[in-house]
Amino acid sequence: MMALYPLPSTMIFNKLISSTSSSHFSCRFFPKRLSSSPFSTTAITTTSDSTLPQHPSYGPSLYKGHKISHQESDIFTRVFDITALRVPSEHCFSLESKLRGHLLNWPRIRNIARVSGDDIDDELKEFLGNNNPDYETLTVLERRIYGKAEGDGEKVCSVLYRDKLAKTFNSTGYVKFQNLAKISRPKKKKRKRVEKEGNGRERSGHGRSDMSKVEVVEEESGDENFSGLLGDDFRRRKWSGSTRLLLLDERYANKGIEEMPEAIKAVLKEHEESTRLCFEIVRCKLTLFYNYWQMNEVLEVLLPQGMIVPSAFETVGHIAHLNLRDEHFPYKKLIAKVVLDKNKPKIQTVVNKIDVIHNDYRTMQLEVLAGNHSLVTTVVENGLYFDVDLAAVYWNSRLATERQRLLSCFTHNDVVCDVFAGVGPIAISAAKKVKYVYANDLNPNAIEYLERNCVRNKLERKIEIFNMDGRRFIDCIFASEKARPITQVVMNLPNDAAEFLDSFRGVFRKKHTDKQFTLPRIHVYGFSKAEDPEFDFHEKIRIALSEVAFEVEMHKVRLVAPGKWMLCASFVLPETVAFAK
């Protein structure tokens, strides 16, 4: 998947703007209409095609903008032409709030951009006063203050370096010598992306991230004379202070100030009269790289037109579990690589279910499509840690909300019996809240992980574990004289749980009716494809218990497939069923 990453493109040099010598900023605008195509290189081609899908006209899209090349490494890099308002940095946030409705409102793109080379250190501003220094003046001043300037190498003056060391002498008499400081107090250096300009110089790249980059496009003056507007030799000067770019809405691309909405003109005029700020309309190019585009946007381009894009998957620890359609199988490796690439580092393995679950242990047949082949992972749920092996046990992260709802029904005095416990998502979570838990599962691998999870969460003293068939477990746990009186029973095996309800007939028949006892409340899960799923599942429960006159609370858990509901039925075990012969 490394081939999908874009190669870093070369940033064009920044425009240096000057202002006339005065005690305040003056408001200046370009009267010239910006050209519609600022790029003339043959490598840039538009992606307009009548056969491409129709997408909204607003916002970024892989079907809009320009491609920088046809190389495989750049197929997801798009360049968009926009217009920006260059303003002094100290006033950009107030202007942003007033122009918010007219700024670029694209997801994951900041409205304010920084361009390299236009920042002046705050320590230098006090020496500048009200003057507007040129580039040479700033360079000389930086050398006098710091002993170096932009583009210089090591410190050029040893006297200034010793003077700086003397100023770092603290109250304990410690001097930060250069070599000693690296050992005792290393500085945290920010990693800066280094890029090369056209002349071979290296400079740190501002305004660029792994997702996007903003560059100012140089305005060619041609035969027109802007000296009266910008001052003489404006290309060799800088602003007096740092500047920022306010990215305007894409509707205003390639437009001059005279074509801007009246709301923008009113805001600029207000600031002109109050603060005498200096504004400039500049043309920019916004480059969006592969990391910007989301998974569904990338797959929409890679998959055949008209194919449904698989955009949802279940996450189990570091594993992404896909449920691909038959039409996706020829592209399953490609889909898995995009899913893995767009969800790193959280996702490290991508799997797909090969066949439906039809074995007694409810384990899934999985195929590893991308990433490492480890199906053993750790899931954190409800503040607890669960070790899971998807190749040997069953786990469904989508039922986390339902498990939380079920746990809210338990109290501190309850004794819970989990007939189909699995690795313990309900049993272990309930053990934190209730008095005691009896947990059972037929799968020996699930029992192994259940025991491990009990110890890991330090709840092994409140859980008793069994490895037997569900019917036998129900008979044994209710017939045992040593078992605590059970108040809650959970039967979370939606495919077959209703068939085990007949095991509750006569579970109290050996108990004396004159003694006090508590009838347990049963929570049983099931599937239904009927038009009225609640009535259908209610009928299954009544048939299994051979009882009609009892109240059942029905709850729809989730729609697992078109027309197929998962439901949870909760009811108190009828006394006629508990004492039946």
N, C-alpha and C positions, 0 to 999 in steps of 0.2 A: 504493500500500500504506500510505500515511500515514494513511488512515482507520481502520486497525486499531489505532493506538496509543491507549491510554486517556488521557483527560483527567485531570490531577492533581486528586484529590479533596481536600476541605477536612478537615484534621485537627481533631479535637475537642480542647478544652483539657485539660491534664493535671491529675491529682488531686494535691493537696498534702496530705501526711500529716504529722502531728506526733506527738511523744511527750512524755510528762511529763518535767519537769526532774529528772534523776537522773544518776548517774555512770556508768551503763551502759545498754545497750539492754534492752528487755523484750520478751518474746515475746507477740504478740497475733494472734488469728485472728478472722475474721468468723464468728459462729455462724449467720448467716442463709444459707439455701440460695439460690444464685444463680438468678435467673429464667431461664426457657428462651428467652425472646426479648427481648433488651435493646434491639432496634430497633423503632420504631413508625412509621417513615416509610412512606408508601404507595409510594414509588419502589422499595423493595426487594421483590423477589419471588423465591421459591425456584424452582429448576430441576427439581424432581421431576416426572417424567413417565413414565407406564407404557410409552410407546413408545420411550423412550431405551434405548440399549444397556446391558447389565448390566456394571458395572464393580466392581472390588474395593472393599469397604466402607472399607478403610483408605487413607489418603493423599489428597493433593489431586487433584481432577479437575474438569474443566469441566462435568461433570454433577452436581456437588455445590455446596454453598455457596449464596450469594445473589448475584443480579445487582443492581448498583447502579442501573441504568436500562436502557432498551431502545434507547438511542441507538447508532448504528453505531460510534461511537468507544469505547464501553464494553462491547461484546459479549463481550470476552475478559477482563473484570475480574470477579473473584469475591471475595466476602467470606466469611470463615469465623469462627465464634464459638469461641474457645478460652479457656482459663483459664491464668493465669500466677502465678508466685510472685515477689513483689517482695522483693528482699534487698539488703543493702549490697553495693556493687560489689567491695570488697576480698575478700569471701568467696564471690562467685558461682562462681568457677572450681572451688573445692573442693567446693561443693555440686553443681555440674554433674556432676562425676565420680561422686558418690555416687548421684545421681538420674538418671543417663544412661538407664537402661532405662525411666524413666517420663516422659522429656521428649519433646517433639515431634520426631519423627525423619522429617521430610519432606525430600526432595531439594532442595538449593539454598536451604534455609532454616536460618538459624543458630538454635541453641537459646537463645542469649542475645540479648536485645533491649535497646536503650537508648531511653528516653523523654525528650524535651526538657524542660528546666526543672528537672531534679532533680540536676544536677551542681553541685558546689561545687569551686572551684579549689583545687588542693593548697596553694597559697601562703596560702590563707585558713584552712586547718585549724589551723595553729598559733595563730592568734588566737582561735579558737573555744573551745579547751579542751574541757571536758566539758559545756559548756552546749548546750542545744538552741535555737538562735536561731530567731526567727520571720522572716517574709519581710522585714519592715521593717528588722530588725537586719542581715540579710545585705546589703540594698541600701545601708545607711549604710556598712557596712564596705567594700564594693566601691568606693564613691565615695572613701573615705579612702585606699584602697590604690592604685587605678588612676585615680582622677579621673573615673570613669564607672561606670555600673552597667547591668544588663539593661534594655533599653528606651530608654537614653539615646542621644543623638546624639554630637556631637563632645565632646572633653574639656571639662569645665565649669570647670576651674581652670587658669589659665595658670601659676601658681606650681608646681603639681604637674608640669606638662609640662616646665618648665625644670629642675626637680629630676630628672626622669627623664633628660633630655638630659645632665645633668652626670654621672649614674651610668654613661653609655655612653662616657665619655671613656676611651680606651684608651692603651696605652703609647706609641704613636707620636704622640699629641697630636691624634688625629682625633676630631672631634665629629660624631655622626650627625644633622646637621640634616635636617629633614623633606624639603625639596625636593631637597637634594643626595643624600640616601640613595636616592631613587627612580631617580636617574641612575646612581650608582656601584654601589650594592648593593641592587638591588630585592629585596623579600621575595617568597617564593613563597606566595601566598595560596591557601588551600584554597577551592575552589568549593563554596558551600553553597546548597542549595535553599531558596529563600525562599517561605514560604507565609503566607497570611492566616488569622487566626483569625476567629471570628464577629464580634468587635467591631471588625474592620478593622485590628488591629495586625499587623505583619509580624514573623515570627520564623523562624529557621533550623529546618529540619525534620530531626530526628534519628529514627533507627529506620526510615528509608525509603530504599529504593534504587530502581533502575529496574525491579526485579522484584517487590518486596514492600514492605509497610508494616505496622507494628504500632502500634496505638493502644489506649490504656486507655479503657474505657468507664466513664463516671461512674456511681457507685452512688447511686441516689436513696434517701435514708433514709426519706422519707415521715413517718409519725407516730412511727416508732421512734426512740428516743434512744440515740445511740452516744457520748454525751459521756463516760460512764464508761469506755468502751473506748478511745477515741481521744483524749480530752482536749477541752477547750473550744476552740471556734473552730478546729477542725482543718483547715478548708478554707483558712485563710489562712497555714498554716505549711508548712514543708518538713522533709524528713528532715535529720538532722545528718550530712551527707555524701552522696556519690553513691550511686545505687541502680541496679539492673539488674533486668530481668524474665527469669525462667527459664520459658520456654514449656513448659507441661505437655502430655502426650499428649492427642490429641483425644478420647480416651475419657473424660477428666475434665472436659470442657467443661460449664460451668454447674453445677459441683458445689462444695460447700463443703468445709472441711477435715475435717468429721466423716465425709464420704463418700469421702475419699481412701484409697488402699491403706495397709495397715499399714506397708509399707516406707517410704513418704513420711513418715508420722507418726513413725516411729522415728528417721529422719534429723533431722527438725526438733526432736524432743525431745532428741536427743544434742547438737545445737548450742545448744539453749536452755540446757542445763545447763552446757556447757563455755564458751561465749562470750557467753551472754546476748544473742544477736542478736535483731533485730526482723524478723519476717516479716509478710507480708500476702498473702492470696489476692485477686487482682484479676481482673476479667473484661476480656478484650481482644478486639479484632477484628483479624484478619489479612487484609489485602487483597493479592491476587495480581494483577498486571497482565499485559498482553499479553506483555511481555518474559520473563516467567517460564515460560510454556508453551512446550514444545518443538515442533518442526516437525510431528511425527506427531500430537501432541495437537490442534494447530490444524487440521490437514487432516482429522482425524477428525470434527470438528464441521462443517467447511465442505462436505465431500463428502457425497453421498447415503449413507444408512445401508446397510451391507452391502458397500459398495465397498472393495476392497483399497486401503489407503493406501500410496502410493509413498514409502517412507522411506529408500531407499538410492540413491545416485548416485555417479558417478565424478568425481573432482576432477582437473582438468588445469590447474595454475596457478590463475588467477582464474576459470576456467570450470567450471561444474557441468554434467556431461553426464548427462541423464536417458534412460531407456529406458522410455517410457510405454506402457501397454497401450492397446488400442483403446477400452476403456471410459473411459479418462482423457482422451481427445482433446477432448471438449466442455469440460473443465475445465483444459486444459493451461496457459492463461494464469494462472489463479488459482493452480494448483500452483506454477508457476514464480515467481510473486511471493512466495509464502510461503517457498519455498526460498531466494530471494535475500534476503528480509528477515531470515530466521533465521540466515543464515551470513555476514552482513556483518561486517567489510569484506573478509574473505578471498575471498568469492565476489562477483564483479561482473557475471558473465554466466551465463545459464542457457540451455542448448540441449537439443534433443531430436533423436534420430536418426530421420529420416523413412523411410529405406529401408535394406534390408540391403546389405552391401558386396558388390558384384559386378563392380567394375572392376579392371583390372590393377594400378593404383596403390594399391589398398586404402584409398582415401579414403572418408570418410563424408559422406552427404548430411545436413546439419544445418540445423535451423530455430532461430533465435534467438527465445526466448520472453520473456525479461525481461533488463533491464540494458543495458549498452552492446553494440554490435554488433561489437566487435573480437574476432576468433578467434585473434589472434596473442598468445601468452602465453609465459611463462618457467616451466619446471619445474625444481625442484631435486631431484636424486636422487643418492645416493651421494656427496654433497659436490660434485657437478658441476652446471653450469647448461646447460639445453637450451632453445633457442628453438624454438617449435612453432607452426605455423599449422594448426589443425585442419581448415580448409577445403581444404588442399592436400596435407597429409601425414597419416600414421597415427601414433597414439600411444595406448598403453594403460597407464595408471598401475597397474592391478591386477596387472600382471606384474612389478612392481618386486621383489617377494620372489623370484620365479623367476629374474630376472636376477641377483640377488645370489647365489643358489644356484649358478648356472652359473659366475659369476666365481670362486667359491671352488674350482672344479675346475682353474683355470688356475694356472700357475707363472711364475716370473720368466723362465724360458728358453723359454717358448712363443712361437710365431708364429701368430697367429689370423687366420683368413679368415672374414669375415662376409659371406655371400652376399646376404642381404636386410637391409641395415643400417638402412634408414630414416633418421632424423635422428641416429642414432648412440648410442642408450642402452647397447647392449652394446659396440660398437666403441670408443667413447671411454672408457667405464669400464674396459674391458680394457687400453687403452693406458697407463693409470696403473700397471698391474701387470706386463704381459708385455713381451717384447722388441720386437715390432713387430706392426702390424695392417694387413690389407688389407680395405677396406670397399667394398661395392658396393650399388647400388640402381638400379632401372629408372626410378624417378620423378625427373625433373630437379629438381622442387621440393624433394624430400627431399635430393638431393645439395647443393642450395644451402644448406639449413639445416645439413646435415652439415658442410660446410666452415666455415660460420659458427660452429658449436659447437666445432669443433676449435680454431679460433683463440681463441675466447672462453675455453676451458679450457687454453690454452697447450700443446696436445698435437699440433699440426699436424706436428711433425717425426717423430712415431712412427706416423703413419697415412698410408696411401696410398689415395686415393679413386678409384673407377671408377663410370661410369654406363653400364651395359650390361645385357643380358639375363643371367639367372642361369646358363644353360647355357654361353653364350659366355664368361662370366667364369671359370667353373670350368676350362674348357679352356685359356684364356689364362694363368691364374695358375699352373697346374701344368705347363704346357708352357714357360713362360718360364725362360730360363737365368739371368736376373738376379734372379728372385724368391728370397726366402729359403725354406728348407725349412719347409713349413707343418706344424704339429703339431696344431692344433685348427681344426675347421670348424664354424661355427654356421649353421644354416638355419632361421631363425625366420619362417616363412611357413606357418602351420598348415594353411591351406586347400589349398595346392598343393605344399609343400616335398617331400613324398615322391615326387612325379612327376619331380623334378629329380635324383633319386639315380642314375638311369641314366647321367648325365654322368660319373660317376666310373669307369665301366668303361673300362679301358685308359689311365687318366691317366698311368701310369708305363711304358707299353709302349715308349716311346722311350728310356728310361733303361737303362743297362747294369746287368745283374743282379749283376755282380761288385762294383759300388760300394756303399758303405754308404748307406742311405736310411732314413727314418723314415715309417712309415705313419701318416697323420693319424687323429685321433679325431674322429668326426663326431657332432654333436648336432643332430638333426632333430626338428622339432615337427609335430604333426598332430592332427586331430580324429577321434573315433570315436563312433558311436551304437550300436555292437554291445553285446550283453549282456556279453561279455568284451572290453572295449575294448583291453586290453593285447595280447591274442592277435591281435585284428583288426589293430591297427596294426603288430604284428610281421610279420604276413603281407604287408601292403602293402610293407614295406621289403624283405623277401626277394624278392618278385615284381619290384620295381623294380631290384634288383641282380642278379637271376637267380642267386642264391646262397642255399644253405640252411644250410650248416655254418659258422655263426659266432655268437658270443655277443652278445646285445643286452641292455643295462640299460634297463629301462623305469621311467619316473617319471610319476605322475599330477600334473599341474600344477594344474588347477582344473576345476570343473564349470561350463561356460559356459552351459548350458541344461539343462532336465530331460532326462536320458538322454544328454547330449552331453558327452563329456570332452575336455579338451585334455591331450595327453601329450607327453613328451619322451623320445626314444629315443637312447641314447648307445652307440656301438660303434666299435671300431677297424676301419678299412677293410680288408676281407679282401685278402690278397695275390693270390688268384686273380682278384679283381675288378680290382685295380689294374693287373695285367699282362695282362688279357684283351685279345684281339684284336677 
